Amino acid sequence: MERKKILLYSLLLVMTLNIFMPLPVTQASGLDSIVNTLAASSAPSDGSGGGLFGQLFNLLFGKLLAPLLNIFHGSATPGSTGETAATESASALPPTPGSDQVLNGRVIILDPGHGGSNPGAVANDSREADNNLAVGLKLRDILTAAGAKVVMTRDSDRTVAPEGNSLRRELQARVDIAEANNADIFVSLHSNENEDSSISGATSYYSSDKSRHLAEMVQHAVVKATQAEDRGILQDNFYVLRSTSMPSTLIEMGFVSNPAEAARLNSDSYRTTIAQGIFNGITKYFQNA
């Protein structure tokens, strides 16, 4: 008797649902077949109604209602319609504009000034050659991550030309590296000094008009990043600037002769900030080129 009631109530539920949500013909015909099979079955239940009722439950909710109402799709499974739609939507998003698009494939020469037997300016426990190299290595990593091809004239504390060569030969060795690599730009990194220990700040140099824009972009970005005193953009005839065929700039990042600025130049975090500033300037340069 209990089995008949369950079957009757289930059929009534199916009929009610079919009134409000008419089933496709293929599902309706499948339902008739399954119901007839269940009605004709004489297999005894386990006393709990779980056998027949479980089949009806699976029929109603697993085969009929779930596809219509998406009851069981609260968390999409791999390959489900919900996941496919989400994936398509995500893949359709436009790429975020970034420096990697601007710098991708650009050949950039980084020239940390001095090194080896030529430490450059030294004061207040700060060595120019060390500052230049530290910033250069950080800048190399940032540029490389953005897709640029970076070539350094030196990546350790050494001279570029063999030790014992003249200063002119040392500088020409740096130029030769830039020319051999058909560089897009050349950036030389330096630290400054002055007899007046109160002088501080950053200065960027260029030699010809083709390089002025690069010097401007680097100078403005470094000053903005570091909040250092802006000592401007100056034209000068430095060997590495006048001898390179590509746009070139030489930046004096600060004065080791100024105690406060020397301490900053020795700081790893400040070196990172300078590198980020130069990177921003290079990116701006190529964006506006």
ROTI-831586 format. One line per field, with one value per residue (C-alpha): residue number from 1; residue in one letter; z, x, y. Coordinates in nm, 3 decimals, decimal comma, always signed. Layout:
// residues N
i: [NUM ...]
aa: [A ...]
c3: [Z ...]
c1: [X ...]
c2: [Y ...]
END
This chain:
// residues 289
i: [1 2 3 4 5 6 7 8 9 10 11 12 13 14 15 16 17 18 19 20 21 22 23 24 25 26 27 28 29 30 31 32 33 34 35 36 37 38 39 40 41 42 43 44 45 46 47 48 49 50 51 52 53 54 55 56 57 58 59 60 61 62 63 64 65 66 67 68 69 70 71 72 73 74 75 76 77 78 79 80 81 82 83 84 85 86 87 88 89 90 91 92 93 94 95 96 97 98 99 100 101 102 103 104 105 106 107 108 109 110 111 112 113 114 115 116 117 118 119 120 121 122 123 124 125 126 127 128 129 130 131 132 133 134 135 136 137 138 139 140 141 142 143 144 145 146 147 148 149 150 151 152 153 154 155 156 157 158 159 160 161 162 163 164 165 166 167 168 169 170 171 172 173 174 175 176 177 178 179 180 181 182 183 184 185 186 187 188 189 190 191 192 193 194 195 196 197 198 199 200 201 202 203 204 205 206 207 208 209 210 211 212 213 214 215 216 217 218 219 220 221 222 223 224 225 226 227 228 229 230 231 232 233 234 235 236 237 238 239 240 241 242 243 244 245 246 247 248 249 250 251 252 253 254 255 256 257 258 259 260 261 262 263 264 265 266 267 268 269 270 271 272 273 274 275 276 277 278 279 280 281 282 283 284 285 286 287 288 289]
aa: [M E R K K I L L Y S L L L V M T L N I F M P L P V T Q A S G L D S I V N T L A A S S A P S D G S G G G L F G Q L F N L L F G K L L A P L L N I F H G S A T P G S T G E T A A T E S A S A L P P T P G S D Q V L N G R V I I L D P G H G G S N P G A V A N D S R E A D N N L A V G L K L R D I L T A A G A K V V M T R D S D R T V A P E G N S L R R E L Q A R V D I A E A N N A D I F V S L H S N E N E D S S I S G A T S Y Y S S D K S R H L A E M V Q H A V V K A T Q A E D R G I L Q D N F Y V L R S T S M P S T L I E M G F V S N P A E A A R L N S D S Y R T T I A Q G I F N G I T K Y F Q N A]
c3: [+0,000 +0,095 -0,241 -0,436 -0,246 -0,323 -0,689 -0,701 -0,531 -0,756 -1,069 -0,948 -0,891 -1,239 -1,393 -1,198 -1,308 -1,664 -1,659 -1,549 -1,730 -2,037 -2,113 -2,452 -2,647 -2,613 -2,234 -2,206 -2,406 -2,194 -1,880 -1,997 -2,061 -1,721 -1,531 -1,706 -1,615 -1,251 -1,229 -1,371 -1,148 -0,871 -0,706 -0,331 -0,163 +0,135 +0,370 +0,381 +0,042 -0,063 -0,370 -0,567 -0,415 -0,492 -0,856 -0,872 -0,700 -0,946 -1,232 -1,119 -1,001 -1,177 -1,524 -1,547 -1,308 -1,285 -1,658 -1,655 -1,334 -1,306 -0,947 -0,927 -1,115 -0,820 -0,861 -1,222 -1,295 -1,558 -1,902 -1,781 -1,972 -1,688 -1,692 -2,070 -2,069 -1,797 -1,982 -2,307 -2,128 -1,965 -2,285 -2,465 -2,235 -2,412 -2,303 -2,045 -2,200 -2,036 -2,070 -2,195 -2,518 -2,558 -2,469 -2,616 -2,844 -2,783 -2,752 -2,462 -2,360 -1,992 -1,916 -1,546 -1,546 -1,410 -1,240 -1,158 -1,111 -1,180 -0,893 -1,004 -0,739 -0,382 -0,071 +0,246 +0,224 -0,115 -0,436 -0,768 -0,946 -0,689 -0,709 -1,088 -1,106 -0,838 -1,013 -1,351 -1,238 -1,091 -1,404 -1,622 -1,437 -1,465 -1,835 -1,909 -1,731 -1,961 -2,271 -2,359 -2,466 -2,227 -2,285 -2,007 -2,077 -1,746 -1,491 -1,228 -1,071 -1,363 -1,649 -1,993 -2,185 -2,052 -1,745 -1,826 -2,135 -2,175 -2,068 -2,432 -2,508 -2,207 -2,325 -2,684 -2,562 -2,422 -2,746 -2,943 -2,743 -2,826 -3,195 -3,222 -3,080 -3,300 -2,987 -2,985 -2,699 -2,480 -2,111 -1,907 -1,527 -1,306 -0,962 -0,921 -0,684 -0,604 -0,373 -0,223 -0,012 +0,006 -0,364 -0,442 -0,708 -1,043 -1,389 -1,733 -2,030 -2,405 -2,692 -2,999 -3,072 -3,148 -2,781 -2,611 -2,578 -2,415 -2,163 -2,084 -2,023 -1,801 -1,600 -1,533 -1,435 -1,199 -1,022 -0,986 -0,845 -0,607 -0,519 -0,569 -0,657 -1,029 -1,167 -1,518 -1,862 -2,004 -2,338 -2,316 -2,534 -2,325 -2,528 -2,494 -2,596 -2,900 -3,026 -3,023 -3,328 -3,136 -2,894 -2,579 -2,236 -1,932 -1,595 -1,282 -1,020 -0,721 -0,540 -0,327 -0,194 -0,022 +0,300 +0,296 -0,072 -0,039 +0,229 -0,001 -0,292 -0,068 +0,018 -0,163 -0,156 -0,301 -0,575 -0,660 -0,673 -0,910 -1,133 -1,140 -1,229 -1,519 -1,635 -1,631 -1,834 -2,093 -2,124 -2,176 -2,438 -2,648 -2,598 -2,746 -3,003]
c1: [+0,000 +0,281 +0,451 +0,138 +0,103 +0,459 +0,409 +0,081 +0,224 +0,525 +0,313 +0,099 +0,411 +0,536 +0,200 +0,191 +0,542 +0,457 +0,167 +0,384 +0,701 +0,611 +0,882 +1,043 +0,889 +1,198 +1,204 +0,826 +0,843 +1,136 +0,934 +0,638 +0,868 +1,037 +0,707 +0,553 +0,855 +0,836 +0,461 +0,502 +0,794 +0,722 +1,061 +1,012 +1,149 +1,383 +1,104 +1,220 +1,081 +1,438 +1,441 +1,143 +1,148 +1,519 +1,453 +1,169 +1,381 +1,663 +1,414 +1,248 +1,550 +1,843 +1,694 +1,414 +1,440 +1,818 +1,866 +1,578 +1,650 +2,025 +1,973 +2,302 +2,509 +2,575 +2,942 +3,018 +3,208 +3,478 +3,325 +2,992 +2,813 +2,869 +3,245 +3,264 +3,078 +3,302 +3,614 +3,496 +3,410 +3,755 +3,942 +3,747 +3,880 +4,118 +4,485 +4,585 +4,814 +5,157 +5,523 +5,587 +5,408 +5,615 +5,952 +5,912 +6,208 +6,379 +6,756 +6,877 +7,239 +7,297 +7,637 +7,730 +8,014 +8,363 +8,449 +8,755 +9,062 +8,853 +8,605 +8,490 +8,380 +8,436 +8,313 +8,114 +8,172 +8,001 +8,172 +8,037 +8,126 +7,926 +7,622 +7,623 +7,645 +7,382 +7,126 +7,221 +7,157 +6,819 +6,723 +6,832 +6,596 +6,299 +6,356 +6,407 +6,081 +5,907 +6,037 +6,338 +6,670 +6,923 +7,297 +7,521 +7,865 +7,970 +7,784 +8,057 +8,320 +8,561 +8,669 +8,519 +8,845 +9,132 +9,298 +9,579 +9,417 +9,366 +9,047 +8,963 +8,994 +8,778 +8,503 +8,529 +8,482 +8,145 +8,047 +8,154 +7,916 +7,625 +7,708 +7,766 +7,421 +7,237 +7,090 +6,775 +6,904 +7,214 +7,183 +7,495 +7,467 +7,682 +7,709 +7,838 +8,062 +8,127 +8,356 +8,044 +7,898 +7,560 +7,490 +7,262 +7,023 +6,999 +7,104 +7,060 +7,283 +7,249 +7,485 +7,264 +6,902 +6,822 +6,889 +6,722 +6,382 +6,533 +6,722 +6,406 +6,195 +6,456 +6,525 +6,160 +6,078 +6,376 +6,300 +5,936 +6,026 +6,303 +6,195 +6,558 +6,644 +6,593 +6,919 +6,784 +6,875 +7,205 +7,377 +7,735 +7,996 +8,069 +8,253 +7,993 +7,717 +7,882 +8,023 +7,706 +7,480 +7,159 +6,978 +7,189 +7,174 +7,401 +7,233 +7,411 +7,188 +7,311 +7,616 +7,832 +7,992 +7,663 +7,644 +7,267 +7,255 +7,552 +7,362 +7,062 +7,276 +7,415 +7,060 +6,924 +6,570 +6,678 +6,873 +6,556 +6,362 +6,616 +6,603 +6,224 +6,239 +6,478 +6,258 +5,953 +6,144 +6,257 +5,900 +5,770 +6,034 +5,928 +5,560 +5,614 +5,877]
c2: [+0,000 +0,237 +0,163 +0,256 +0,586 +0,682 +0,600 +0,791 +1,102 +1,094 +1,070 +1,359 +1,565 +1,486 +1,578 +1,905 +1,996 +1,908 +2,153 +2,444 +2,339 +2,133 +1,882 +1,832 +1,547 +1,331 +1,367 +1,307 +0,985 +0,870 +0,945 +0,735 +0,443 +0,469 +0,509 +0,209 +0,005 +0,111 +0,042 -0,304 -0,390 -0,642 -0,613 -0,566 -0,256 -0,273 -0,161 +0,197 +0,293 +0,372 +0,144 +0,270 +0,614 +0,649 +0,564 +0,816 +1,080 +1,025 +1,038 +1,360 +1,553 +1,393 +1,349 +1,606 +1,899 +1,933 +1,999 +2,249 +2,436 +2,381 +2,269 +2,085 +2,346 +2,573 +2,488 +2,407 +2,091 +2,070 +2,075 +2,217 +2,490 +2,736 +2,685 +2,708 +3,038 +3,178 +3,068 +3,222 +3,545 +3,564 +3,487 +3,757 +4,030 +4,268 +4,254 +4,512 +4,772 +4,761 +4,831 +4,477 +4,566 +4,882 +4,732 +4,387 +4,316 +4,650 +4,628 +4,842 +4,891 +4,964 +5,109 +5,118 +5,371 +5,298 +4,966 +4,759 +4,975 +5,286 +5,328 +5,674 +5,924 +5,806 +5,989 +5,927 +5,551 +5,545 +5,428 +5,543 +5,219 +5,018 +5,246 +5,239 +4,861 +4,798 +5,020 +4,873 +4,516 +4,608 +4,800 +4,508 +4,274 +4,511 +4,573 +4,204 +4,118 +4,367 +4,191 +4,404 +4,256 +4,410 +4,410 +4,540 +4,677 +4,523 +4,310 +4,290 +4,515 +4,527 +4,747 +4,679 +4,700 +4,491 +4,643 +4,881 +5,032 +5,406 +5,580 +5,641 +5,269 +5,189 +5,423 +5,299 +4,941 +5,046 +5,215 +4,907 +4,689 +4,920 +4,931 +4,556 +4,488 +4,741 +4,893 +5,101 +5,317 +5,353 +5,450 +5,524 +5,522 +5,745 +5,906 +6,259 +6,454 +6,818 +7,014 +7,167 +6,888 +7,062 +7,003 +6,711 +6,592 +6,416 +6,537 +6,378 +6,454 +6,421 +6,508 +6,564 +6,642 +6,278 +6,200 +6,495 +6,330 +6,021 +6,235 +6,432 +6,123 +5,958 +6,275 +6,352 +5,994 +5,958 +6,287 +6,186 +5,845 +5,952 +6,308 +6,405 +6,764 +6,818 +6,954 +6,948 +6,818 +6,934 +6,898 +6,776 +6,611 +6,299 +6,038 +5,762 +6,005 +6,159 +5,829 +5,615 +5,620 +5,547 +5,784 +5,797 +5,953 +5,965 +6,011 +6,130 +5,970 +6,171 +6,310 +6,083 +6,405 +6,492 +6,283 +6,241 +6,154 +5,919 +5,729 +5,703 +5,586 +5,311 +5,200 +4,898 +5,036 +5,371 +5,197 +5,004 +5,332 +5,485 +5,178 +5,194 +5,562 +5,505 +5,217 +5,445 +5,704 +5,449 +5,320 +5,674 +5,735 +5,437 +5,514 +5,859 +5,764]
END
